[in-house]
Amino acid sequence: MVQVSEVGDVGDVDARRNPAAVSEFVERFAAVLTDAGFPRMPARVFTALLTSDSGRLTSVELGELLQISPAAVSGAVRYLIQVGLVTREREPGSRRDRYRVHDHVWYEVTASRDRTLSRWESGLAEGIEALGPDTPAGQRLAESLEFFAFLRVELQQMMQRWRERHD
């Protein structure tokens, strides 16, 4: 659990906030992410970054804030970087890294799904060719391919509508 007494030590918390409420939110939202399939520690680290005003924290700050080991922070940020939710930045004039969640993280992650869907489509097309389009398995893959193609088109249109709405 996020330690209330240490939240203020991070230097990135608005004094108007209730540290206990923020701490409880971090743990609750991390649990929501975990229920959706996120590993627990990356969910906690991501939520801590998401709730920091700057969206940037060092591994020491994350460890202190969440009361977790440096190894736990390292594993969590490695996962978050791999899935595109967090980036690593070097502090100017320092050898210390900061981990950053972008302001539009959900948009960016969702937009990157287009590439994933495209790769899945290519893989499925190969499978259809290998299995034969008239076999039951080939037909199942063809339906999957059609579904992902549909999703990709709809996702692009939805992202365009979001940009229009957000602007």
C-alpha positions as CSV (number, residue, x, y, z in Angstrom):
1,M,0.0,0.0,0.0
2,V,1.2,3.5,-0.7
3,Q,2.5,5.0,2.5
4,V,0.7,8.3,3.3
5,S,3.6,9.7,5.2
6,E,5.9,9.2,2.3
7,V,3.7,10.7,-0.4
8,G,4.8,14.2,0.4
9,D,8.4,13.2,0.2
10,V,8.2,12.5,-3.5
11,G,7.9,16.2,-4.1
12,D,5.2,15.8,-6.8
13,V,2.0,16.0,-4.8
14,D,-0.3,19.0,-4.7
15,A,-0.7,20.1,-1.1
16,R,-4.5,20.4,-1.6
17,R,-4.8,16.6,-2.0
18,N,-5.7,14.2,0.7
19,P,-2.7,11.8,0.7
20,A,-4.7,9.0,2.3
21,A,-7.3,9.2,-0.5
22,V,-4.6,9.2,-3.1
23,S,-3.0,6.2,-1.5
24,E,-6.3,4.3,-1.4
25,F,-7.0,5.2,-5.0
26,V,-3.6,4.0,-6.2
27,E,-4.3,0.6,-4.6
28,R,-7.9,0.4,-5.8
29,F,-7.2,1.3,-9.4
30,A,-4.2,-1.0,-9.5
31,A,-6.5,-3.8,-8.3
32,V,-8.9,-2.9,-11.2
33,L,-6.0,-3.2,-13.6
34,T,-4.9,-6.5,-12.0
35,D,-8.4,-7.9,-12.4
36,A,-8.2,-7.0,-16.1
37,G,-5.0,-9.0,-16.5
38,F,-2.2,-6.6,-15.6
39,P,0.5,-8.0,-13.4
40,R,0.1,-6.6,-9.8
41,M,3.3,-4.7,-9.4
42,P,3.3,-3.0,-12.9
43,A,-0.3,-2.0,-12.1
44,R,0.7,-0.3,-8.9
45,V,3.7,1.4,-10.5
46,F,1.6,2.6,-13.5
47,T,-1.1,4.0,-11.2
48,A,1.5,5.8,-9.1
49,L,2.9,7.4,-12.2
50,L,-0.6,8.2,-13.5
51,T,-1.5,10.0,-10.3
52,S,1.7,12.0,-10.0
53,D,1.3,15.6,-11.3
54,S,4.4,15.5,-13.5
55,G,3.8,11.9,-14.6
56,R,7.5,11.3,-13.9
57,L,9.1,9.5,-11.0
58,T,12.5,7.9,-10.3
59,S,12.8,4.3,-9.2
60,V,13.7,5.5,-5.7
61,E,10.6,7.7,-5.6
62,L,8.4,4.8,-6.8
63,G,10.0,2.4,-4.3
64,E,9.4,4.8,-1.4
65,L,5.9,5.7,-2.5
66,L,4.8,2.1,-2.9
67,Q,7.0,0.6,-0.3
68,I,8.5,-1.9,-2.7
69,S,12.0,-3.1,-3.4
70,P,14.3,-1.7,-6.2
71,A,14.0,-5.1,-7.9
72,A,10.2,-4.9,-7.9
73,V,10.3,-1.4,-9.4
74,S,12.8,-2.6,-12.0
75,G,10.6,-5.5,-13.1
76,A,7.5,-3.4,-13.1
77,V,8.9,-0.6,-15.2
78,R,10.6,-3.1,-17.6
79,Y,7.1,-4.6,-18.2
80,L,5.5,-1.1,-18.6
81,I,8.1,0.0,-21.1
82,Q,7.7,-3.2,-23.0
83,V,3.9,-2.7,-23.4
84,G,4.3,1.0,-24.2
85,L,2.7,2.5,-21.1
86,V,5.8,4.1,-19.7
87,T,9.0,5.5,-21.1
88,R,12.4,6.0,-19.5
89,E,14.0,9.4,-19.5
90,R,17.4,10.5,-18.3
91,E,17.5,13.3,-15.8
92,P,19.6,16.2,-17.3
93,G,23.0,16.2,-15.7
94,S,22.4,13.0,-13.8
95,R,22.8,9.3,-14.3
96,R,19.4,8.8,-12.7
97,D,16.4,7.7,-14.8
98,R,12.9,8.9,-14.5
99,Y,10.0,6.9,-15.6
100,R,7.3,8.8,-17.4
101,V,3.7,8.1,-18.3
102,H,2.5,10.3,-21.2
103,D,-0.4,12.7,-20.8
104,H,-2.3,10.9,-23.6
105,V,-1.2,7.4,-22.7
106,W,-4.5,5.7,-23.3
107,Y,-4.7,7.2,-26.8
108,E,-1.1,6.3,-27.6
109,V,-1.5,2.7,-26.4
110,T,-4.8,2.3,-28.3
111,A,-3.4,3.7,-31.5
112,S,-0.5,1.3,-31.3
113,R,-3.0,-1.6,-31.3
114,D,-3.5,-0.9,-35.0
115,R,0.0,-2.4,-35.6
116,T,-0.8,-5.3,-33.5
117,L,-4.0,-6.0,-35.3
118,S,-2.2,-5.8,-38.6
119,R,0.4,-8.3,-37.5
120,W,-2.4,-10.7,-36.3
121,E,-4.1,-10.3,-39.7
122,S,-0.8,-11.3,-41.4
123,G,-0.3,-14.3,-39.2
124,L,-3.9,-15.4,-39.7
125,A,-3.6,-15.1,-43.5
126,E,-0.6,-17.4,-43.3
127,G,-2.5,-19.9,-41.2
128,I,-5.4,-19.8,-43.7
129,E,-3.1,-20.6,-46.5
130,A,-1.4,-23.4,-44.6
131,L,-4.7,-25.0,-43.4
132,G,-6.7,-24.3,-46.6
133,P,-9.6,-21.8,-46.7
134,D,-12.2,-24.6,-47.0
135,T,-11.2,-26.5,-43.9
136,P,-13.1,-25.9,-40.6
137,A,-9.9,-24.6,-39.0
138,G,-9.2,-22.4,-42.1
139,Q,-12.7,-21.0,-41.9
140,R,-12.3,-20.3,-38.2
141,L,-9.1,-18.4,-38.9
142,A,-10.8,-16.6,-41.8
143,E,-13.5,-15.4,-39.5
144,S,-10.9,-14.2,-37.0
145,L,-9.1,-12.4,-39.8
146,E,-12.3,-10.7,-40.9
147,F,-13.0,-9.7,-37.3
148,F,-9.6,-8.2,-36.8
149,A,-9.8,-6.3,-40.1
150,F,-13.1,-4.9,-39.0
151,L,-11.7,-3.9,-35.6
152,R,-8.7,-2.2,-37.3
153,V,-11.0,-0.1,-39.5
154,E,-13.3,0.8,-36.6
155,L,-10.4,1.6,-34.4
156,Q,-9.0,4.0,-36.9
157,Q,-12.4,5.7,-37.3
158,M,-12.9,5.9,-33.5
159,M,-9.4,7.4,-33.0
160,Q,-10.2,10.0,-35.6
161,R,-13.5,10.9,-33.8
162,W,-11.6,11.2,-30.5
163,R,-9.0,13.6,-32.1
164,E,-11.9,15.7,-33.4
165,R,-13.7,15.7,-30.1
166,H,-10.5,16.3,-28.1
167,D,-9.4,19.2,-30.3
